[in-house]
Amino acid sequence: MADRVSDFLAQWARERPDLDVAPMAVIGRLGRASELMSRGLQDYFDEQDLLHGQFDVLATLRRSGPPFTLTPGQLADSTMRSQAAMTNRLAGLEVKGLLERRTDPTNRRSVLVSLTEEGLALVDRIVEGHLDNERRLLAPLTRAEQDRLAALLEKLLAGSGDVARQ
């Protein structure tokens, strides 16, 4: 079964048979898959009255462990987003009562961001549905294929300089 990327690959093959378009096949499919997965993830978060990026912040705080507190810089770094994007996400989540910001008592120039009880309960409740949604999105692949794809993507990302910090 062919995908939509196959259409433009066939056009290039017809128009420029001298070109090796194998890189377009990979990059085009990575981009298309990212677009479709992002849309599928946001559909679930829409049901939860959250943006995907807001869930990322809540999940990052949750997986940091008790006391579920990080600085805005640590959050930006962990979610791979800019400080400006983080400021907007934090403001939206604070308005919803899901997190709180306060001055660090050990460093008055620093801010700490913590999950509220509501935020902790919400992220613990919706993470299971989020995982179910991700399983649904990946259902065309067997578990072995998912594991292989994850390993290949890890190799690609690490080889591109996106290496683990631990």
One Martini backbone bead per residue (centre of mass of N, CA, C, O) as a GRO file, in nm:
protein
  166
    1MET     BB    1   0.097   0.036   0.023
    2ALA     BB    2   0.054   0.367  -0.043
    3ASP     BB    3   0.149   0.688   0.009
    4ARG     BB    4   0.170   1.028  -0.037
    5VAL     BB    5   0.477   1.036  -0.086
    6SER     BB    6   0.473   0.854  -0.338
    7ASP     BB    7   0.372   1.069  -0.533
    8PHE     BB    8   0.631   1.256  -0.536
    9LEU     BB    9   0.831   1.034  -0.609
   10ALA     BB   10   0.705   0.965  -0.884
   11GLN     BB   11   0.742   1.244  -1.009
   12TRP     BB   12   1.050   1.250  -0.992
   13ALA     BB   13   1.100   0.991  -1.155
   14ARG     BB   14   0.972   1.107  -1.413
   15GLU     BB   15   1.135   1.391  -1.429
   16ARG     BB   16   1.408   1.265  -1.250
   17PRO     BB   17   1.568   0.971  -1.293
   18ASP     BB   18   1.865   1.070  -1.190
   19LEU     BB   19   1.750   1.074  -0.906
   20ASP     BB   20   1.806   1.023  -0.558
   21VAL     BB   21   1.509   1.008  -0.339
   22ALA     BB   22   1.555   0.871  -0.059
   23PRO     BB   23   1.560   1.117   0.137
   24MET     BB   24   1.266   1.205   0.077
   25ALA     BB   25   1.130   0.955   0.191
   26VAL     BB   26   1.217   1.000   0.484
   27ILE     BB   27   1.159   1.303   0.539
   28GLY     BB   28   0.865   1.303   0.440
   29ARG     BB   29   0.767   1.086   0.644
   30LEU     BB   30   0.846   1.224   0.902
   31GLY     BB   31   0.673   1.476   0.860
   32ARG     BB   32   0.399   1.339   0.819
   33ALA     BB   33   0.395   1.181   1.083
   34SER     BB   34   0.416   1.423   1.269
   35GLU     BB   35   0.155   1.558   1.182
   36LEU     BB   36  -0.040   1.320   1.247
   37MET     BB   37   0.040   1.277   1.544
   38SER     BB   38  -0.016   1.563   1.647
   39ARG     BB   39  -0.316   1.561   1.579
   40GLY     BB   40  -0.388   1.308   1.752
   41LEU     BB   41  -0.295   1.428   2.021
   42GLN     BB   42  -0.467   1.692   2.025
   43ASP     BB   43  -0.743   1.559   2.028
   44TYR     BB   44  -0.712   1.456   2.317
   45PHE     BB   45  -0.645   1.731   2.456
   46ASP     BB   46  -0.910   1.868   2.385
   47GLU     BB   47  -1.078   1.682   2.578
   48GLN     BB   48  -0.890   1.812   2.830
   49ASP     BB   49  -0.833   2.120   2.797
   50LEU     BB   50  -0.553   2.101   2.627
   51LEU     BB   51  -0.237   2.138   2.540
   52HIS     BB   52   0.029   1.969   2.456
   53GLY     BB   53   0.233   2.162   2.598
   54GLN     BB   54   0.093   2.150   2.873
   55PHE     BB   55   0.133   1.853   2.922
   56ASP     BB   56   0.440   1.857   2.915
   57VAL     BB   57   0.468   2.018   3.175
   58LEU     BB   58   0.316   1.833   3.367
   59ALA     BB   59   0.485   1.576   3.303
   60THR     BB   60   0.758   1.691   3.388
   61LEU     BB   61   0.686   1.743   3.679
   62ARG     BB   62   0.597   1.452   3.748
   63ARG     BB   63   0.876   1.305   3.657
   64SER     BB   64   1.056   1.459   3.878
   65GLY     BB   65   0.922   1.437   4.134
   66PRO     BB   66   0.936   1.495   4.438
   67PRO     BB   67   0.781   1.811   4.452
   68PHE     BB   68   0.716   1.898   4.157
   69THR     BB   69   0.988   2.088   4.094
   70LEU     BB   70   1.085   2.368   3.882
   71THR     BB   71   1.230   2.555   3.666
   72PRO     BB   72   1.181   2.718   3.378
   73GLY     BB   73   1.450   2.622   3.252
   74GLN     BB   74   1.412   2.320   3.304
   75LEU     BB   75   1.151   2.298   3.143
   76ALA     BB   76   1.255   2.395   2.870
   77ASP     BB   77   1.475   2.182   2.843
   78SER     BB   78   1.291   1.921   2.880
   79THR     BB   79   1.080   2.026   2.636
   80MET     BB   80   1.228   2.178   2.404
   81ARG     BB   81   1.194   2.493   2.475
   82SER     BB   82   1.143   2.807   2.507
   83GLN     BB   83   1.110   3.054   2.733
   84ALA     BB   84   0.868   3.194   2.598
   85ALA     BB   85   0.689   2.944   2.572
   86MET     BB   86   0.690   2.878   2.874
   87THR     BB   87   0.552   3.130   2.984
   88ASN     BB   88   0.279   3.076   2.845
   89ARG     BB   89   0.222   2.798   2.966
   90LEU     BB   90   0.231   2.877   3.263
   91ALA     BB   91   0.004   3.082   3.261
   92GLY     BB   92  -0.224   2.890   3.171
   93LEU     BB   93  -0.189   2.684   3.411
   94GLU     BB   94  -0.230   2.887   3.642
   95VAL     BB   95  -0.519   2.972   3.572
   96LYS     BB   96  -0.618   2.660   3.609
   97GLY     BB   97  -0.464   2.547   3.879
   98LEU     BB   98  -0.201   2.340   3.804
   99LEU     BB   99  -0.001   2.570   3.895
  100GLU     BB  100   0.287   2.722   4.062
  101ARG     BB  101   0.446   3.033   4.138
  102ARG     BB  102   0.766   3.096   4.306
  103THR     BB  103   0.993   3.203   4.507
  104ASP     BB  104   1.305   3.125   4.583
  105PRO     BB  105   1.423   3.100   4.907
  106THR     BB  106   1.744   3.059   4.810
  107ASN     BB  107   1.665   3.252   4.541
  108ARG     BB  108   1.520   3.553   4.468
  109ARG     BB  109   1.580   3.530   4.137
  110SER     BB  110   1.406   3.274   4.150
  111VAL     BB  111   1.184   3.031   4.012
  112LEU     BB  112   0.914   2.817   4.102
  113VAL     BB  113   0.758   2.516   3.977
  114SER     BB  114   0.436   2.370   4.068
  115LEU     BB  115   0.230   2.138   4.141
  116THR     BB  116  -0.078   2.090   4.204
  117GLU     BB  117  -0.314   1.889   4.308
  118GLU     BB  118  -0.472   1.917   4.044
  119GLY     BB  119  -0.235   1.864   3.851
  120LEU     BB  120  -0.161   1.583   3.953
  121ALA     BB  121  -0.438   1.452   3.904
  122LEU     BB  122  -0.454   1.509   3.604
  123VAL     BB  123  -0.197   1.371   3.499
  124ASP     BB  124  -0.265   1.092   3.621
  125ARG     BB  125  -0.529   1.059   3.457
  126ILE     BB  126  -0.431   1.127   3.142
  127VAL     BB  127  -0.183   0.943   3.079
  128GLU     BB  128  -0.336   0.684   3.007
  129GLY     BB  129  -0.491   0.801   2.763
  130HIS     BB  130  -0.240   0.888   2.611
  131LEU     BB  131  -0.124   0.602   2.573
  132ASP     BB  132  -0.367   0.490   2.423
  133ASN     BB  133  -0.344   0.689   2.187
  134GLU     BB  134  -0.060   0.608   2.097
  135ARG     BB  135  -0.133   0.317   2.035
  136ARG     BB  136  -0.337   0.386   1.816
  137LEU     BB  137  -0.137   0.542   1.627
  138LEU     BB  138   0.062   0.266   1.620
  139ALA     BB  139  -0.113   0.014   1.514
  140PRO     BB  140   0.019  -0.046   1.225
  141LEU     BB  141   0.232  -0.149   1.427
  142THR     BB  142   0.416  -0.349   1.570
  143ARG     BB  143   0.604  -0.382   1.843
  144ALA     BB  144   0.864  -0.448   1.692
  145GLU     BB  145   0.845  -0.207   1.496
  146GLN     BB  146   0.844   0.011   1.711
  147ASP     BB  147   1.119  -0.059   1.833
  148ARG     BB  148   1.281  -0.018   1.572
  149LEU     BB  149   1.200   0.273   1.516
  150ALA     BB  150   1.302   0.390   1.781
  151ALA     BB  151   1.599   0.308   1.735
  152LEU     BB  152   1.641   0.464   1.470
  153LEU     BB  153   1.565   0.745   1.581
  154GLU     BB  154   1.779   0.753   1.799
  155LYS     BB  155   2.018   0.736   1.605
  156LEU     BB  156   1.952   0.990   1.443
  157LEU     BB  157   1.950   1.194   1.679
  158ALA     BB  158   2.230   1.136   1.799
  159GLY     BB  159   2.378   1.186   1.518
  160SER     BB  160   2.257   1.500   1.534
  161GLY     BB  161   2.315   1.582   1.862
  162ASP     BB  162   2.068   1.444   2.031
  163VAL     BB  163   2.166   1.398   2.341
  164ALA     BB  164   2.195   1.275   2.629
  165ARG     BB  165   2.240   1.416   2.973
  166GLN     BB  166   2.295   1.149   3.171
   0.00000   0.00000   0.00000
